[in-house]
Amino acid sequence: MDKLERIFELQKSFDDGLIKKRGLEAISMEEWLQKESLAVMAELSELLNEVNYKWWKNPKQVDMGAVKEELVDVLHFFVSMCIKAGLTAQELHDLYIQKNSENFKRQNGLSDKEGYAAE
């Protein structure tokens, strides 16, 4: 089992237990995606707080441990959303590879999509 598949497996196990323990079986996929999208935004906000985005405050030393923790929190919710949307680790990998290739094409002026050519 590769690392991404393991992450998906662990997240599914966690989610299944949480849903059962908290009696959340009636929540629809649509509502889960709404809730977890908000959770991702909250975690990204916590990440922003760790990296001195407030230009009106004196900067503090960045705690890379806290930064990494927030990134892992984002991953937890992101993988949970993937699972709820029926996206497997393999499909996520494949779609990422396709999109990454397209992104390179766009940045190199090789895409059919307009608006990306470097001038």
Backbone bond lengths (Angstrom), bond angles and torsions (degrees), N, CA, C in turn:
res aa  C-N    CA-C-N  psi(-1)  N-CA   C-N-CA  omega(-1)  CA-C   N-CA-C  phi
1 M - - - 1.458 - - 1.533 108.43 -
2 D 1.316 115.35 131.01 1.461 117.54 179.44 1.532 110.57 -81.08
3 K 1.310 116.09 173.40 1.467 121.49 -173.37 1.521 112.20 -64.88
4 L 1.339 117.11 -42.22 1.458 119.15 179.92 1.527 111.09 -65.77
5 E 1.311 117.26 -42.05 1.470 120.00 176.97 1.523 110.75 -60.71
6 R 1.328 117.22 -38.88 1.464 121.45 178.60 1.527 110.64 -63.99
7 I 1.332 116.82 -42.35 1.459 120.66 177.63 1.526 109.75 -60.20
8 F 1.325 117.37 -45.64 1.461 121.42 178.67 1.530 110.37 -61.10
9 E 1.322 117.27 -43.28 1.463 121.11 179.55 1.533 111.28 -61.28
10 L 1.312 116.32 -47.43 1.467 120.51 179.88 1.525 111.58 -63.05
11 Q 1.341 116.64 -41.72 1.456 119.85 -179.66 1.516 111.34 -65.58
12 K 1.342 116.59 -41.25 1.467 119.62 178.86 1.524 110.49 -62.49
13 S 1.307 116.80 -42.48 1.463 120.49 178.42 1.527 110.83 -61.76
14 F 1.320 116.93 -43.79 1.459 120.97 178.25 1.523 110.68 -62.52
15 D 1.348 116.07 -49.26 1.466 120.03 -178.33 1.521 112.00 -60.98
16 D 1.328 116.59 -44.35 1.468 120.18 -179.92 1.526 110.92 -59.46
17 G 1.327 116.64 -43.99 1.461 120.61 178.65 1.520 112.25 -65.77
18 L 1.320 116.82 -42.20 1.457 121.79 179.34 1.529 110.91 -62.80
19 I 1.312 116.43 -45.17 1.465 120.95 -179.44 1.524 110.40 -60.87
20 K 1.308 116.12 -44.62 1.476 120.21 -179.93 1.532 110.52 -67.32
21 K 1.324 116.95 -48.54 1.465 121.48 -176.41 1.532 111.95 -62.88
22 R 1.322 116.87 -37.25 1.461 121.53 -176.35 1.525 113.80 -96.16
23 G 1.347 117.59 0.49 1.465 120.72 178.83 1.520 113.34 64.91
24 L 1.326 116.38 44.40 1.467 121.80 -174.65 1.528 113.14 -104.08
25 E 1.321 117.12 19.99 1.465 120.85 -174.98 1.527 113.50 -62.82
26 A 1.320 118.35 -25.45 1.471 121.36 -174.92 1.536 113.20 -81.90
27 I 1.325 117.50 -6.54 1.462 119.38 -178.36 1.524 109.38 -73.61
28 S 1.324 115.38 129.68 1.468 120.73 -179.12 1.524 110.70 -75.10
29 M 1.333 115.57 162.59 1.461 121.16 176.46 1.526 109.99 -58.86
30 E 1.325 116.09 -41.62 1.461 120.62 -179.63 1.532 110.78 -60.01
31 E 1.331 116.63 -45.89 1.459 120.03 -179.83 1.529 111.43 -67.39
32 W 1.346 116.54 -38.70 1.468 118.99 176.50 1.521 110.20 -58.46
33 L 1.340 116.65 -44.78 1.462 119.78 -178.76 1.527 111.34 -64.66
34 Q 1.331 116.39 -35.23 1.464 119.48 175.23 1.528 110.57 -64.10
35 K 1.334 115.55 -50.30 1.467 120.52 -177.42 1.526 111.45 -61.71
36 E 1.330 115.58 -44.02 1.464 118.63 -176.51 1.524 111.85 -75.36
37 S 1.319 118.21 -27.86 1.470 120.55 172.32 1.522 109.62 -62.86
38 L 1.318 116.33 -43.70 1.471 120.33 176.38 1.522 110.98 -62.85
39 A 1.326 116.44 -39.79 1.467 119.88 179.23 1.529 110.53 -64.12
40 V 1.334 117.84 -40.15 1.461 120.84 177.03 1.528 109.75 -61.62
41 M 1.322 116.42 -44.13 1.471 119.34 179.06 1.528 110.85 -62.21
42 A 1.321 117.57 -39.06 1.466 120.75 178.46 1.528 110.49 -64.55
43 E 1.329 116.43 -41.98 1.465 119.72 179.00 1.530 111.05 -67.07
44 L 1.330 117.49 -37.86 1.462 120.36 176.52 1.531 110.76 -65.08
45 S 1.327 116.48 -35.30 1.461 120.36 175.30 1.527 110.24 -63.89
46 E 1.317 116.79 -41.01 1.466 120.33 176.95 1.527 110.30 -64.00
47 L 1.322 116.94 -37.45 1.461 120.68 176.10 1.529 110.61 -62.77
48 L 1.324 116.35 -44.77 1.466 119.91 177.67 1.526 111.42 -56.80
49 N 1.317 116.55 -39.78 1.464 119.97 179.30 1.521 112.10 -63.02
50 E 1.324 117.21 -23.83 1.470 121.57 -179.42 1.521 113.40 -83.91
51 V 1.344 117.84 -13.91 1.463 119.29 -172.01 1.529 113.47 -120.95
52 N 1.305 116.17 30.94 1.463 121.84 169.86 1.522 114.76 56.71
53 Y 1.311 117.49 45.94 1.463 118.94 179.11 1.534 111.68 -76.87
54 K 1.305 117.54 -15.73 1.473 120.57 -178.14 1.525 109.03 -82.67
55 W 1.323 115.50 94.99 1.460 121.00 -177.05 1.524 112.28 -66.35
56 W 1.326 116.89 -15.11 1.466 120.96 -178.89 1.529 112.33 -88.66
57 K 1.333 116.73 1.85 1.467 121.16 178.47 1.526 109.76 -117.90
58 N 1.327 114.67 155.73 1.459 118.21 173.53 1.525 109.52 -66.43
59 P 1.324 117.67 131.87 1.472 119.09 -179.08 1.522 111.77 -68.36
60 K 1.296 114.77 148.78 1.464 121.93 175.17 1.525 107.33 -110.83
61 Q 1.296 115.59 163.76 1.464 118.73 176.50 1.524 108.22 -66.55
62 V 1.319 116.25 133.87 1.460 120.92 -179.28 1.524 108.94 -74.19
63 D 1.323 115.09 128.22 1.466 122.85 177.24 1.529 107.41 -91.64
64 M 1.327 116.76 99.08 1.469 120.21 -176.03 1.528 111.95 -64.08
65 G 1.312 117.74 -27.06 1.466 120.02 174.97 1.517 110.89 -62.97
66 A 1.342 116.31 -43.91 1.467 120.82 178.25 1.525 110.68 -67.32
67 V 1.332 117.39 -38.55 1.468 121.10 177.13 1.528 109.97 -59.22
68 K 1.314 116.05 -47.77 1.467 120.64 -179.40 1.531 110.94 -62.97
69 E 1.324 116.56 -40.21 1.469 120.34 179.07 1.530 110.84 -61.07
70 E 1.315 116.89 -43.33 1.470 119.71 179.40 1.526 111.19 -66.25
71 L 1.326 117.29 -38.11 1.468 120.05 177.01 1.529 111.48 -63.24
72 V 1.320 116.31 -38.68 1.469 119.98 177.15 1.523 110.31 -66.86
73 D 1.325 117.24 -38.06 1.467 120.20 176.54 1.529 110.68 -60.98
74 V 1.332 116.74 -42.26 1.469 120.61 176.70 1.526 109.64 -60.38
75 L 1.325 116.64 -43.89 1.470 120.69 -179.91 1.523 111.27 -60.70
76 H 1.325 117.11 -42.48 1.474 120.30 178.74 1.528 110.89 -54.24
77 F 1.309 116.00 -51.82 1.468 118.83 -177.68 1.525 111.54 -69.80
78 F 1.325 117.54 -37.01 1.464 120.51 178.63 1.529 110.73 -62.11
79 V 1.318 117.25 -47.09 1.469 120.47 -179.98 1.519 109.97 -65.15
80 S 1.306 117.47 -38.97 1.459 120.96 177.02 1.527 110.52 -58.96
81 M 1.338 116.59 -42.93 1.469 119.89 177.55 1.521 111.23 -64.49
82 C 1.306 117.07 -40.79 1.470 120.41 177.61 1.524 110.24 -57.77
83 I 1.312 116.34 -47.15 1.466 121.19 -179.24 1.522 110.08 -61.71
84 K 1.314 117.20 -46.75 1.468 120.45 -178.22 1.526 111.56 -64.51
85 A 1.336 117.17 -28.62 1.470 121.69 178.96 1.528 111.82 -86.30
86 G 1.340 116.80 1.12 1.459 120.25 178.40 1.518 114.12 81.23
87 L 1.320 117.06 18.93 1.457 121.94 -179.58 1.526 108.96 -93.77
88 T 1.316 116.72 122.20 1.462 121.02 178.98 1.524 110.17 -86.40
89 A 1.323 115.62 166.89 1.461 120.45 176.32 1.527 110.11 -59.26
90 Q 1.315 117.29 -42.16 1.460 120.82 -179.84 1.525 111.49 -64.72
91 E 1.331 116.49 -43.94 1.459 119.94 179.45 1.527 110.98 -65.33
92 L 1.330 117.06 -40.67 1.459 120.51 176.82 1.530 109.80 -59.75
93 H 1.311 116.53 -45.58 1.462 121.29 178.21 1.526 110.61 -58.62
94 D 1.317 116.66 -49.79 1.467 121.01 -177.62 1.525 111.80 -62.31
95 L 1.330 116.48 -44.22 1.466 120.32 179.36 1.525 111.35 -66.73
96 Y 1.324 116.47 -36.68 1.461 120.34 176.60 1.530 110.23 -62.11
97 I 1.315 117.12 -46.70 1.468 121.46 -179.52 1.531 110.23 -59.55
98 Q 1.330 116.92 -43.39 1.471 120.93 178.30 1.527 110.97 -62.24
99 K 1.309 116.72 -47.81 1.463 121.31 -177.72 1.525 110.90 -66.77
100 N 1.326 117.16 -38.93 1.453 121.08 178.82 1.527 110.26 -62.16
101 S 1.308 116.55 -41.67 1.468 121.10 177.15 1.522 110.67 -61.67
102 E 1.316 116.44 -44.46 1.468 120.65 177.87 1.523 111.05 -63.28
103 N 1.332 117.44 -39.92 1.460 120.78 179.05 1.534 110.89 -61.77
104 F 1.338 117.38 -41.11 1.461 120.46 176.45 1.530 110.39 -63.29
105 K 1.328 116.20 -43.34 1.468 119.81 178.30 1.524 110.31 -59.36
106 R 1.310 116.87 -44.62 1.461 120.85 -179.71 1.521 111.16 -59.95
107 Q 1.315 116.91 -46.57 1.455 120.66 -177.43 1.522 112.72 -70.77
108 N 1.319 116.70 -20.77 1.462 121.46 178.81 1.521 112.53 -100.53
109 G 1.341 116.46 9.86 1.454 120.56 177.38 1.513 113.87 70.46
110 L 1.313 118.47 22.94 1.461 122.82 -176.36 1.523 113.67 -107.50
111 S 1.329 117.47 4.83 1.455 121.89 -177.22 1.514 110.17 -93.69
112 D 1.318 115.83 151.70 1.458 121.31 172.88 1.521 111.15 -74.91
113 K 1.320 117.09 -17.11 1.457 121.76 -179.34 1.528 109.81 -74.28
114 E 1.311 115.50 129.56 1.463 120.54 -175.91 1.524 111.95 -79.82
115 G 1.325 115.09 154.17 1.452 120.91 171.85 1.514 115.78 97.36
116 Y 1.322 117.67 3.83 1.460 119.46 -176.54 1.523 113.51 -111.11
117 A 1.312 118.10 -12.99 1.457 120.33 -176.96 1.530 110.56 -60.97
118 A 1.327 115.49 130.01 1.465 120.28 176.48 1.525 108.23 -71.98
119 E 1.305 115.70 137.23 1.471 118.90 -177.06 1.493 111.52 -103.69
